[in-house]
């Protein structure tokens, strides 16, 4: 009897309910270390370009500004909640950004010569729909992000090969992992 009661106490303590009515469309929230609240990742304007060129297929995602507002310590347990803006399929990615003095950039190039290819570092994830009526998914990354700046974005359905896009009306959602 004592074992059952302890098990019930632990299962009650892990219940987590989210009021999805407070999540606006086109938003990404993060839950940190299984806390009972969510943190909104700020939407940042981005420019996405893609297309075939003389040397191959090129695509690039650029965000003005090198600074990232939302930062987490390395090893922090993160799970994401995403509210879509349409009923279209769930095409989403988490990619590492290169940062220079005035922008964040992720770039890919598939050329005629494979030794000139540039690939984007991304993290696979598991997504599960948690509220069909509102189009809300929980996204759990398959591995912890390494130190650096990461961007959550939706695929460009027309772009095809590049694992991100200027989805959400040219918005991306960045966070940084620090030591």
TORKOL-4160 file (C-alpha; in steps of 0.2 Angstrom, whole numbers, padded with zeros to 4 digits, m for minus):
179
<pt num="1" X="0000" Y="0000" Z="0000"/>
<pt num="2" X="0014" Y="0012" Z="0004"/>
<pt num="3" X="0022" Y="0009" Z="m0013"/>
<pt num="4" X="0006" Y="0013" Z="m0022"/>
<pt num="5" X="0004" Y="0029" Z="m0012"/>
<pt num="6" X="0022" Y="0035" Z="m0016"/>
<pt num="7" X="0020" Y="0031" Z="m0034"/>
<pt num="8" X="0004" Y="0041" Z="m0034"/>
<pt num="9" X="0012" Y="0056" Z="m0025"/>
<pt num="10" X="0026" Y="0056" Z="m0038"/>
<pt num="11" X="0014" Y="0055" Z="m0053"/>
<pt num="12" X="0003" Y="0069" Z="m0046"/>
<pt num="13" X="0019" Y="0080" Z="m0044"/>
<pt num="14" X="0024" Y="0078" Z="m0062"/>
<pt num="15" X="0008" Y="0084" Z="m0070"/>
<pt num="16" X="0010" Y="0100" Z="m0081"/>
<pt num="17" X="m0005" Y="0109" Z="m0089"/>
<pt num="18" X="m0002" Y="0123" Z="m0101"/>
<pt num="19" X="m0015" Y="0137" Z="m0105"/>
<pt num="20" X="m0013" Y="0137" Z="m0124"/>
<pt num="21" X="m0025" Y="0151" Z="m0126"/>
<pt num="22" X="m0011" Y="0163" Z="m0121"/>
<pt num="23" X="0000" Y="0157" Z="m0135"/>
<pt num="24" X="m0001" Y="0169" Z="m0150"/>
<pt num="25" X="m0001" Y="0162" Z="m0167"/>
<pt num="26" X="0016" Y="0162" Z="m0175"/>
<pt num="27" X="0025" Y="0159" Z="m0158"/>
<pt num="28" X="0039" Y="0148" Z="m0151"/>
<pt num="29" X="0040" Y="0145" Z="m0132"/>
<pt num="30" X="0052" Y="0135" Z="m0122"/>
<pt num="31" X="0050" Y="0126" Z="m0105"/>
<pt num="32" X="0066" Y="0126" Z="m0095"/>
<pt num="33" X="0070" Y="0111" Z="m0083"/>
<pt num="34" X="0052" Y="0105" Z="m0082"/>
<pt num="35" X="0047" Y="0122" Z="m0074"/>
<pt num="36" X="0028" Y="0126" Z="m0074"/>
<pt num="37" X="0029" Y="0141" Z="m0085"/>
<pt num="38" X="0035" Y="0144" Z="m0103"/>
<pt num="39" X="0047" Y="0158" Z="m0109"/>
<pt num="40" X="0043" Y="0166" Z="m0126"/>
<pt num="41" X="0057" Y="0166" Z="m0138"/>
<pt num="42" X="0056" Y="0183" Z="m0147"/>
<pt num="43" X="0053" Y="0183" Z="m0165"/>
<pt num="44" X="0067" Y="0191" Z="m0176"/>
<pt num="45" X="0065" Y="0197" Z="m0193"/>
<pt num="46" X="0075" Y="0187" Z="m0205"/>
<pt num="47" X="0079" Y="0186" Z="m0224"/>
<pt num="48" X="0079" Y="0170" Z="m0233"/>
<pt num="49" X="0086" Y="0168" Z="m0250"/>
<pt num="50" X="0088" Y="0152" Z="m0260"/>
<pt num="51" X="0090" Y="0147" Z="m0278"/>
<pt num="52" X="0100" Y="0138" Z="m0292"/>
<pt num="53" X="0116" Y="0147" Z="m0297"/>
<pt num="54" X="0130" Y="0144" Z="m0309"/>
<pt num="55" X="0139" Y="0134" Z="m0296"/>
<pt num="56" X="0125" Y="0125" Z="m0288"/>
<pt num="57" X="0110" Y="0127" Z="m0276"/>
<pt num="58" X="0113" Y="0141" Z="m0263"/>
<pt num="59" X="0102" Y="0146" Z="m0248"/>
<pt num="60" X="0105" Y="0158" Z="m0234"/>
<pt num="61" X="0096" Y="0163" Z="m0218"/>
<pt num="62" X="0101" Y="0180" Z="m0211"/>
<pt num="63" X="0096" Y="0189" Z="m0196"/>
<pt num="64" X="0102" Y="0207" Z="m0192"/>
<pt num="65" X="0111" Y="0209" Z="m0175"/>
<pt num="66" X="0124" Y="0198" Z="m0167"/>
<pt num="67" X="0116" Y="0198" Z="m0150"/>
<pt num="68" X="0104" Y="0185" Z="m0144"/>
<pt num="69" X="0091" Y="0190" Z="m0130"/>
<pt num="70" X="0087" Y="0172" Z="m0124"/>
<pt num="71" X="0101" Y="0163" Z="m0116"/>
<pt num="72" X="0102" Y="0146" Z="m0107"/>
<pt num="73" X="0117" Y="0137" Z="m0098"/>
<pt num="74" X="0124" Y="0122" Z="m0107"/>
<pt num="75" X="0115" Y="0106" Z="m0101"/>
<pt num="76" X="0099" Y="0115" Z="m0097"/>
<pt num="77" X="0084" Y="0104" Z="m0101"/>
<pt num="78" X="0074" Y="0112" Z="m0114"/>
<pt num="79" X="0057" Y="0108" Z="m0123"/>
<pt num="80" X="0049" Y="0119" Z="m0135"/>
<pt num="81" X="0031" Y="0123" Z="m0139"/>
<pt num="82" X="0026" Y="0129" Z="m0156"/>
<pt num="83" X="0010" Y="0137" Z="m0162"/>
<pt num="84" X="0008" Y="0136" Z="m0181"/>
<pt num="85" X="0000" Y="0149" Z="m0192"/>
<pt num="86" X="m0008" Y="0137" Z="m0204"/>
<pt num="87" X="m0015" Y="0119" Z="m0205"/>
<pt num="88" X="m0001" Y="0115" Z="m0217"/>
<pt num="89" X="0011" Y="0101" Z="m0212"/>
<pt num="90" X="0024" Y="0103" Z="m0198"/>
<pt num="91" X="0040" Y="0107" Z="m0207"/>
<pt num="92" X="0052" Y="0114" Z="m0193"/>
<pt num="93" X="0070" Y="0114" Z="m0189"/>
<pt num="94" X="0083" Y="0119" Z="m0176"/>
<pt num="95" X="0099" Y="0125" Z="m0184"/>
<pt num="96" X="0116" Y="0132" Z="m0178"/>
<pt num="97" X="0119" Y="0150" Z="m0183"/>
<pt num="98" X="0136" Y="0158" Z="m0187"/>
<pt num="99" X="0138" Y="0175" Z="m0179"/>
<pt num="100" X="0149" Y="0189" Z="m0184"/>
<pt num="101" X="0149" Y="0207" Z="m0178"/>
<pt num="102" X="0132" Y="0213" Z="m0185"/>
<pt num="103" X="0122" Y="0197" Z="m0190"/>
<pt num="104" X="0118" Y="0179" Z="m0188"/>
<pt num="105" X="0119" Y="0168" Z="m0203"/>
<pt num="106" X="0116" Y="0150" Z="m0208"/>
<pt num="107" X="0121" Y="0145" Z="m0226"/>
<pt num="108" X="0120" Y="0130" Z="m0237"/>
<pt num="109" X="0128" Y="0126" Z="m0254"/>
<pt num="110" X="0126" Y="0111" Z="m0264"/>
<pt num="111" X="0138" Y="0113" Z="m0279"/>
<pt num="112" X="0143" Y="0103" Z="m0294"/>
<pt num="113" X="0159" Y="0098" Z="m0284"/>
<pt num="114" X="0155" Y="0090" Z="m0268"/>
<pt num="115" X="0171" Y="0096" Z="m0260"/>
<pt num="116" X="0164" Y="0114" Z="m0260"/>
<pt num="117" X="0147" Y="0109" Z="m0252"/>
<pt num="118" X="0142" Y="0119" Z="m0236"/>
<pt num="119" X="0130" Y="0110" Z="m0224"/>
<pt num="120" X="0120" Y="0118" Z="m0210"/>
<pt num="121" X="0122" Y="0110" Z="m0193"/>
<pt num="122" X="0105" Y="0105" Z="m0186"/>
<pt num="123" X="0097" Y="0095" Z="m0172"/>
<pt num="124" X="0084" Y="0082" Z="m0176"/>
<pt num="125" X="0069" Y="0082" Z="m0165"/>
<pt num="126" X="0053" Y="0073" Z="m0160"/>
<pt num="127" X="0037" Y="0084" Z="m0162"/>
<pt num="128" X="0020" Y="0079" Z="m0155"/>
<pt num="129" X="0004" Y="0088" Z="m0158"/>
<pt num="130" X="m0004" Y="0093" Z="m0141"/>
<pt num="131" X="m0018" Y="0104" Z="m0146"/>
<pt num="132" X="m0025" Y="0100" Z="m0164"/>
<pt num="133" X="m0038" Y="0115" Z="m0163"/>
<pt num="134" X="m0024" Y="0128" Z="m0160"/>
<pt num="135" X="m0010" Y="0119" Z="m0170"/>
<pt num="136" X="0001" Y="0118" Z="m0155"/>
<pt num="137" X="0016" Y="0105" Z="m0155"/>
<pt num="138" X="0028" Y="0101" Z="m0142"/>
<pt num="139" X="0046" Y="0099" Z="m0149"/>
<pt num="140" X="0059" Y="0089" Z="m0140"/>
<pt num="141" X="0077" Y="0090" Z="m0147"/>
<pt num="142" X="0086" Y="0073" Z="m0149"/>
<pt num="143" X="0102" Y="0080" Z="m0142"/>
<pt num="144" X="0106" Y="0095" Z="m0131"/>
<pt num="145" X="0112" Y="0110" Z="m0141"/>
<pt num="146" X="0130" Y="0114" Z="m0140"/>
<pt num="147" X="0137" Y="0131" Z="m0135"/>
<pt num="148" X="0132" Y="0144" Z="m0148"/>
<pt num="149" X="0117" Y="0152" Z="m0156"/>
<pt num="150" X="0103" Y="0142" Z="m0162"/>
<pt num="151" X="0088" Y="0146" Z="m0173"/>
<pt num="152" X="0071" Y="0138" Z="m0173"/>
<pt num="153" X="0062" Y="0141" Z="m0190"/>
<pt num="154" X="0050" Y="0133" Z="m0202"/>
<pt num="155" X="0055" Y="0125" Z="m0218"/>
<pt num="156" X="0053" Y="0134" Z="m0234"/>
<pt num="157" X="0041" Y="0122" Z="m0243"/>
<pt num="158" X="0047" Y="0129" Z="m0260"/>
<pt num="159" X="0065" Y="0130" Z="m0256"/>
<pt num="160" X="0066" Y="0111" Z="m0254"/>
<pt num="161" X="0084" Y="0107" Z="m0249"/>
<pt num="162" X="0088" Y="0120" Z="m0236"/>
<pt num="163" X="0082" Y="0115" Z="m0219"/>
<pt num="164" X="0074" Y="0132" Z="m0214"/>
<pt num="165" X="0065" Y="0146" Z="m0221"/>
<pt num="166" X="0058" Y="0163" Z="m0219"/>
<pt num="167" X="0043" Y="0155" Z="m0212"/>
<pt num="168" X="0031" Y="0164" Z="m0200"/>
<pt num="169" X="0031" Y="0180" Z="m0212"/>
<pt num="170" X="0050" Y="0180" Z="m0212"/>
<pt num="171" X="0053" Y="0178" Z="m0193"/>
<pt num="172" X="0065" Y="0166" Z="m0184"/>
<pt num="173" X="0066" Y="0162" Z="m0166"/>
<pt num="174" X="0084" Y="0162" Z="m0159"/>
<pt num="175" X="0092" Y="0157" Z="m0142"/>
<pt num="176" X="0110" Y="0155" Z="m0136"/>
<pt num="177" X="0118" Y="0141" Z="m0126"/>
<pt num="178" X="0132" Y="0147" Z="m0115"/>
<pt num="179" X="0145" Y="0139" Z="m0104"/>
